[in-house]
Amino acid sequence: MTGSAIAETLGVSKSGVNDFLRAFKACKDLKYPLPKGITNYGIAAVVYPRKPTTHVGRDVSYELPDYEAVSKDMSSRKNMTLKVLWNRYVKKCRDSGLKFYSYRQFCENYAKWCEENKETLHFNAVIGQKMEVDFAGKTFRMVDPLTGEVVEIVVFVAVLPYSQYIYAEGMVSTKEPQWIAVNNNALAYFGGVPALVICDNCKQAVIANRDWIAPELNKDYAEWAEHNHTVILPAKVKKPKYKSSVENAVGILEKGFFHDMEEMDYFSLEQFNRDLWKHLDKLNSAPFTKKPHSRRYYWDEERRELMPLPPVPYEYMERRTAKVSSDYHVRFDNAYYSVDRSPHPGICCHGEDFLQRRGIYLRMAQSHRQESVVYGSKSSPGQLQGTFRVERDLFHPEGHDRWPQHRSGD
């Protein structure tokens, strides 16, 4: 058969067939008939000086990139891009005097290699279903204008996967109160509440996530979700693809305007966030490169499917274990507050009205208004026992007018 007939039968290019026939004739180690049991890979290994390839019809004069190593770098090295790996490939080929693929061919061949060698499960984004949250890996520095102290700024990132609409906010503290605050701000920015919140396994959100099916959530974050009528679903441990949208959003920020922001000097968190939100507004309004419209356009559609925000945002409540003293008070932030013994089974009366001092969880907001009572005492008369209530009225300044009434009853 001629080279043209072979190419037509196999559905490959004529030049590829003719190149192989010339290389086969020039090969001194392999002749027809072929040795028994030899495979196509074996033939390629003998005919061509370089390693065989599965790319049918490929021009063998070009150096084939090591796509297995490319895949490993893309998955294991933070913020790695195909452009960087292609530049390394080009430099290596030039140093060895070899022909190299263009960037477009490099990416197309890598996509084909991934289709043949990697199995992935694609999650189709559902409108209004999820919000994904995470911290950016890139941090910034802020200089306190009064003390000159350098403070680290961590960036919180949230995204709606359907519209890819992004919210971000700088934080100088990542403790629970600030974590709750930025999550509230994200919901307000998106204009509604999604059905699911996908988060990382940070300590502000998750205490333990051993099997992914029944994770143990941070109590404050769980109550935040209940307040907003949503559900928290942590990603699998060390499985970033379970929150791929926010990972992609973080990458866009870190490879984009974060480079401009790191060259700026910031002297307050408010200044940093104003600059961040200005860049973020431009990003959300900019058109996509591979589909029509912008993130803001699709967000206008998605926000109509979100659940409404609660009338009042969730407020973080600090929890501490306190011991009840014999005068029905507990100490909290250098002040003393009265508590009612009856609702707490851990507080019991004994023979001479002594209290068994056991730990209870105290919700100060339910019993007392937020007042500044440093090194003082705040008592609620309704929570005191009868004798204590009379003595409190006698000796408290507000009770001086009632002294004669009490004395007349002696």
C-alpha positions as CSV (number, residue, x, y, z in Angstrom):
1,M,0.0,0.0,0.0
2,T,1.1,3.5,-0.6
3,G,1.4,6.2,2.1
4,S,-1.8,7.9,0.8
5,A,-3.8,4.6,1.0
6,I,-2.6,3.9,4.5
7,A,-3.4,7.5,5.6
8,E,-6.9,7.2,4.1
9,T,-7.5,3.8,5.8
10,L,-6.3,5.0,9.2
11,G,-7.9,8.5,9.0
12,V,-4.5,10.2,9.7
13,S,-2.5,12.8,7.7
14,K,-0.4,11.7,4.7
15,S,2.6,13.6,6.0
16,G,2.5,11.7,9.3
17,V,2.4,8.3,7.5
18,N,5.2,9.3,5.1
19,D,7.3,10.6,8.0
20,F,6.9,7.2,9.8
21,L,7.7,5.2,6.6
22,R,10.9,7.2,6.1
23,A,11.9,6.8,9.7
24,F,11.2,3.0,9.5
25,K,13.3,2.6,6.4
26,A,16.2,4.5,8.1
27,C,15.9,2.4,11.3
28,K,18.6,-0.3,11.4
29,D,17.3,-2.1,14.4
30,L,13.9,-3.0,13.0
31,K,12.9,-4.6,9.7
32,Y,9.8,-6.2,8.2
33,P,8.5,-8.8,9.1
34,L,8.2,-7.4,12.6
35,P,9.3,-9.5,15.6
36,K,6.6,-11.6,17.2
37,G,4.8,-9.8,20.1
38,I,6.1,-6.3,19.4
39,T,3.6,-3.5,20.2
40,N,3.0,-0.1,18.7
41,Y,4.9,1.4,21.7
42,G,7.8,-0.9,21.0
43,I,7.9,0.1,17.4
44,A,7.8,3.8,18.3
45,A,10.6,3.3,20.9
46,V,12.9,1.8,18.3
47,V,12.0,4.0,15.3
48,Y,12.0,7.3,17.1
49,P,14.8,8.5,19.4
50,R,12.3,10.2,21.7
51,K,9.7,8.4,23.9
52,P,6.5,7.3,22.2
53,T,3.3,9.4,22.3
54,T,-0.4,8.6,22.2
55,H,-1.1,11.7,20.1
56,V,-2.0,10.2,16.7
57,G,-0.8,12.2,13.7
58,R,1.5,14.4,15.9
59,D,4.4,16.1,14.2
60,V,7.3,14.3,15.9
61,S,9.7,17.1,15.1
62,Y,8.2,19.0,18.0
63,E,9.2,18.2,21.6
64,L,6.3,16.8,23.5
65,P,5.8,18.4,26.9
66,D,5.6,16.3,30.0
67,Y,2.0,16.8,30.7
68,E,2.0,14.5,33.7
69,A,4.5,16.9,35.4
70,V,2.4,19.8,34.2
71,S,-0.7,18.4,35.8
72,K,1.1,17.7,39.1
73,D,2.4,21.3,39.2
74,M,-1.0,22.7,38.4
75,S,-2.7,20.8,41.2
76,S,0.0,21.1,43.9
77,R,1.6,24.5,43.5
78,K,-0.4,27.5,44.6
79,N,-1.3,30.1,41.9
80,M,0.6,28.1,39.2
81,T,-0.6,28.9,35.6
82,L,-0.2,27.2,32.2
83,K,1.5,30.3,30.9
84,V,4.4,29.9,33.5
85,L,4.8,26.2,32.7
86,W,4.8,26.9,28.9
87,N,7.5,29.5,29.3
88,R,9.6,26.9,31.2
89,Y,9.0,24.4,28.4
90,V,10.0,26.9,25.8
91,K,13.2,27.8,27.6
92,K,14.1,24.1,27.9
93,C,13.5,23.5,24.2
94,R,15.5,26.5,23.1
95,D,18.4,25.4,25.3
96,S,18.3,21.9,23.7
97,G,17.8,23.2,20.2
98,L,14.4,21.6,19.9
99,K,11.2,22.8,18.3
100,F,8.4,23.7,20.7
101,Y,4.6,24.2,20.6
102,S,2.9,27.5,20.6
103,Y,1.1,28.5,23.8
104,R,-2.3,27.7,22.2
105,Q,-1.1,24.2,21.0
106,F,0.4,23.6,24.4
107,C,-2.9,24.3,26.1
108,E,-5.0,22.3,23.6
109,N,-2.8,19.3,24.0
110,Y,-2.9,19.6,27.7
111,A,-6.7,19.6,27.6
112,K,-6.7,16.5,25.5
113,W,-4.3,14.8,27.9
114,C,-6.5,15.7,30.8
115,E,-9.6,14.2,29.0
116,E,-7.7,10.9,28.5
117,N,-6.0,10.7,31.9
118,K,-8.0,12.5,34.5
119,E,-11.6,11.8,35.7
120,T,-13.5,14.6,37.3
121,L,-17.1,15.2,38.4
122,H,-18.5,18.5,37.3
123,F,-21.1,20.2,39.6
124,N,-23.5,22.3,37.6
125,A,-24.2,25.6,39.4
126,V,-27.9,26.0,40.3
127,I,-29.2,29.6,40.6
128,G,-29.6,30.8,44.1
129,Q,-28.4,27.5,45.6
130,K,-25.0,28.1,47.1
131,M,-22.6,30.7,48.6
132,E,-19.0,29.6,48.9
133,V,-16.7,31.3,51.4
134,D,-13.0,31.1,52.2
135,F,-9.9,33.2,53.1
136,A,-7.5,34.4,50.4
137,G,-3.9,33.1,50.7
138,K,-2.5,36.5,50.0
139,T,-2.3,38.9,52.9
140,F,-1.6,42.6,53.1
141,R,0.1,44.9,55.6
142,M,-1.3,48.0,57.3
143,V,0.7,50.5,59.4
144,D,-1.0,51.9,62.5
145,P,-0.6,55.7,62.0
146,L,-0.4,56.2,65.8
147,T,2.0,53.5,66.9
148,G,3.7,52.6,63.7
149,E,2.9,48.9,64.3
150,V,2.6,46.7,61.2
151,V,-0.7,44.8,61.2
152,E,-1.6,41.9,58.9
153,I,-4.8,42.1,56.9
154,V,-6.5,38.9,55.9
155,V,-9.0,38.9,53.0
156,F,-12.4,37.1,53.3
157,V,-13.9,36.0,50.0
158,A,-17.4,34.9,49.2
159,V,-18.9,34.0,45.8
160,L,-22.3,32.9,44.3
161,P,-21.3,30.0,42.0
162,Y,-24.1,30.6,39.5
163,S,-23.4,34.2,38.7
164,Q,-19.7,34.1,39.9
165,Y,-20.5,37.4,41.7
166,I,-17.7,38.1,44.2
167,Y,-17.6,39.8,47.6
168,A,-14.4,40.4,49.6
169,E,-13.5,42.2,52.8
170,G,-10.3,42.8,54.7
171,M,-10.0,41.7,58.3
172,V,-7.4,42.3,61.0
173,S,-8.8,39.5,63.2
174,T,-10.3,36.2,62.0
175,K,-11.9,35.3,65.4
176,E,-15.5,34.3,65.6
177,P,-17.0,37.8,66.1
178,Q,-15.3,39.1,62.9
179,W,-16.1,35.8,61.0
180,I,-19.8,36.2,61.8
181,A,-19.6,39.9,60.8
182,V,-18.1,39.3,57.4
183,N,-20.6,36.5,56.6
184,N,-23.4,39.0,57.5
185,N,-21.8,41.5,55.2
186,A,-21.6,39.0,52.4
187,L,-25.3,38.2,52.6
188,A,-26.2,41.9,52.6
189,Y,-24.0,42.5,49.6
190,F,-25.6,39.6,47.7
191,G,-29.1,40.8,48.7
192,G,-30.3,37.5,50.0
193,V,-29.6,34.1,51.6
194,P,-28.7,31.0,49.6
195,A,-29.9,27.5,50.5
196,L,-26.4,26.3,51.2
197,V,-23.2,27.8,52.5
198,I,-20.0,25.9,51.5
199,C,-17.1,26.8,53.7
200,D,-13.5,25.6,54.4
201,N,-12.7,23.6,57.5
202,C,-11.4,26.6,59.4
203,K,-11.8,26.6,63.1
204,Q,-14.3,29.6,63.0
205,A,-16.7,27.3,61.1
206,V,-15.9,23.7,61.8
207,I,-14.7,21.9,64.9
208,A,-14.4,18.4,63.4
209,N,-15.1,17.0,59.9
210,R,-14.0,13.4,59.9
211,D,-16.4,11.8,57.5
212,W,-18.0,14.9,55.7
213,I,-21.4,13.4,56.3
214,A,-21.9,14.6,59.9
215,P,-19.4,17.4,60.6
216,E,-19.3,19.1,64.0
217,L,-19.9,22.8,63.4
218,N,-18.8,25.8,65.4
219,K,-21.8,26.6,67.7
220,D,-21.8,30.3,66.7
221,Y,-21.7,29.6,63.0
222,A,-24.4,26.9,63.3
223,E,-26.7,29.4,65.1
224,W,-25.8,32.0,62.4
225,A,-27.0,29.5,59.8
226,E,-30.2,28.8,61.8
227,H,-30.9,32.5,62.1
228,N,-30.6,33.0,58.4
229,H,-32.5,29.8,57.5
230,T,-29.6,28.3,55.6
231,V,-27.5,25.1,55.9
232,I,-23.7,24.9,56.3
233,L,-21.9,22.2,54.3
234,P,-18.2,22.2,54.9
235,A,-16.0,21.0,52.0
236,K,-14.1,17.7,52.3
237,V,-10.8,18.0,54.1
238,K,-8.0,18.9,51.6
239,K,-10.5,18.7,48.7
240,P,-10.6,22.2,47.2
241,K,-12.7,21.2,44.3
242,Y,-15.7,20.9,46.6
243,K,-15.6,24.7,46.7
244,S,-14.1,25.3,43.3
245,S,-16.0,28.6,42.7
246,V,-14.4,30.4,45.7
247,E,-11.0,28.9,44.9
248,N,-11.4,30.2,41.4
249,A,-12.5,33.6,42.7
250,V,-9.5,33.8,45.1
251,G,-7.2,33.0,42.1
252,I,-8.8,35.8,40.0
253,L,-8.2,38.3,42.8
254,E,-4.6,37.1,43.6
255,K,-3.6,37.1,39.9
256,G,-5.4,40.3,39.2
257,F,-5.7,43.6,41.1
258,F,-4.1,42.2,44.3
259,H,-0.8,42.9,42.6
260,D,-1.8,46.6,42.4
261,M,-3.0,46.7,46.0
262,E,0.2,45.2,47.4
263,E,2.1,48.2,46.1
264,M,-0.1,50.6,48.1
265,D,0.5,51.8,51.7
266,Y,-2.5,51.4,54.0
267,F,-3.0,53.1,57.3
268,S,-6.5,51.9,58.3
269,L,-8.7,48.9,57.6
270,E,-11.4,51.3,56.2
271,Q,-8.9,52.7,53.7
272,F,-8.0,49.2,52.6
273,N,-11.6,48.1,52.2
274,R,-12.5,51.2,50.2
275,D,-9.8,50.4,47.7
276,L,-10.7,46.7,47.7
277,W,-14.4,47.4,47.0
278,K,-13.5,49.9,44.2
279,H,-11.5,47.2,42.4
280,L,-14.2,44.6,43.1
281,D,-16.9,46.7,41.7
282,K,-15.0,47.0,38.4
283,L,-14.4,43.2,38.3
284,N,-18.0,42.4,38.9
285,S,-19.1,44.9,36.2
286,A,-16.5,43.7,33.6
287,P,-17.7,41.3,30.9
288,F,-16.6,37.7,30.9
289,T,-14.1,36.6,28.3
290,K,-15.8,33.4,27.2
291,K,-19.5,34.2,27.7
292,P,-21.7,37.2,27.2
293,H,-22.5,39.8,29.9
294,S,-20.8,40.3,33.3
295,R,-21.1,38.9,36.8
296,R,-23.4,41.8,37.8
297,Y,-25.7,40.9,35.0
298,Y,-26.1,37.3,36.1
299,W,-26.3,38.4,39.8
300,D,-29.3,40.6,38.9
301,E,-31.0,37.4,37.8
302,E,-29.8,35.3,40.7
303,R,-30.7,37.6,43.6
304,R,-34.4,37.2,42.7
305,E,-34.0,33.5,43.6
306,L,-32.3,34.0,46.9
307,M,-34.2,33.8,50.2
308,P,-34.9,37.1,51.9
309,L,-32.6,38.5,54.5
310,P,-33.7,38.2,58.1
311,P,-35.2,41.5,59.6
312,V,-32.2,41.7,61.9
313,P,-28.7,40.4,61.2
314,Y,-27.4,37.7,63.5
315,E,-25.4,39.1,66.4
316,Y,-22.4,37.2,67.8
317,M,-22.9,36.2,71.4
318,E,-19.9,35.6,73.6
319,R,-20.2,32.4,75.7
320,R,-18.3,31.8,78.9
321,T,-18.7,29.4,81.7
322,A,-19.4,31.2,85.0
323,K,-19.9,30.1,88.6
324,V,-22.8,31.5,90.5
325,S,-21.9,33.1,93.8
326,S,-23.9,33.0,97.0
327,D,-25.5,36.4,96.2
328,Y,-27.0,35.1,92.9
329,H,-24.4,37.0,90.7
330,V,-21.8,35.9,88.1
331,R,-18.8,37.7,87.0
332,F,-18.5,38.7,83.4
333,D,-16.0,41.3,81.9
334,N,-15.0,42.6,85.3
335,A,-18.7,43.2,86.3
336,Y,-21.2,41.2,88.3
337,Y,-24.7,40.3,87.0
338,S,-27.6,38.7,88.8
339,V,-29.1,35.4,87.5
340,D,-32.3,33.6,88.2
341,R,-31.6,30.3,89.9
342,S,-34.9,28.6,88.9
343,P,-34.3,28.0,85.2
344,H,-30.9,26.4,85.8
345,P,-30.9,22.9,87.1
346,G,-27.3,23.2,88.1
347,I,-28.1,25.7,90.8
348,C,-29.6,24.0,93.9
349,C,-30.5,25.3,97.4
350,H,-29.4,23.4,100.4
351,G,-30.1,23.5,104.1
352,E,-28.9,27.0,105.0
353,D,-29.6,28.7,101.6
354,F,-26.1,28.0,100.3
355,L,-25.8,27.5,96.5
356,Q,-24.1,24.6,95.0
357,R,-21.7,26.4,92.6
358,R,-21.8,24.7,89.3
359,G,-20.9,26.0,85.8
360,I,-23.8,27.3,83.6
361,Y,-23.9,28.9,80.2
362,L,-25.0,32.5,80.6
363,R,-26.7,34.6,77.9
364,M,-26.2,38.1,79.2
365,A,-28.3,39.6,76.4
366,Q,-31.4,37.8,77.5
367,S,-31.1,39.0,81.1
368,H,-29.6,42.4,80.9
369,R,-29.2,45.2,78.4
370,Q,-25.7,45.8,77.1
371,E,-24.5,48.3,79.7
372,S,-21.1,49.3,80.8
373,V,-20.7,48.2,84.4
374,V,-17.0,47.8,84.9
375,Y,-16.0,46.7,88.4
376,G,-19.6,47.1,89.5
377,S,-22.7,45.1,89.9
378,K,-25.9,44.9,87.8
379,S,-28.8,43.3,89.5
380,S,-32.3,42.5,88.1
381,P,-34.8,42.7,91.0
382,G,-37.0,40.0,89.5
383,Q,-34.1,37.5,89.6
384,L,-33.3,38.0,93.3
385,Q,-34.9,36.0,96.2
386,G,-37.3,37.8,98.5
387,T,-34.9,38.6,101.3
388,F,-32.2,39.6,98.9
389,R,-34.6,41.9,97.0
390,V,-35.6,43.7,100.3
391,E,-32.0,44.2,101.3
392,R,-31.1,45.4,97.8
393,D,-33.8,48.0,98.0
394,L,-32.7,49.1,101.4
395,F,-29.0,49.6,100.6
396,H,-29.2,50.5,96.9
397,P,-29.2,54.3,96.4
398,E,-32.4,54.1,94.3
399,G,-34.1,52.5,97.3
400,H,-33.5,55.2,100.0
401,D,-37.0,56.6,99.5
402,R,-38.4,53.3,100.4
403,W,-36.6,52.9,103.7
404,P,-39.5,54.1,106.0
405,Q,-41.9,51.6,104.3
406,H,-39.5,48.7,105.1
407,R,-38.8,49.9,108.6
408,S,-42.4,50.3,109.4
409,G,-43.0,46.6,108.6
410,D,-40.3,45.4,111.1
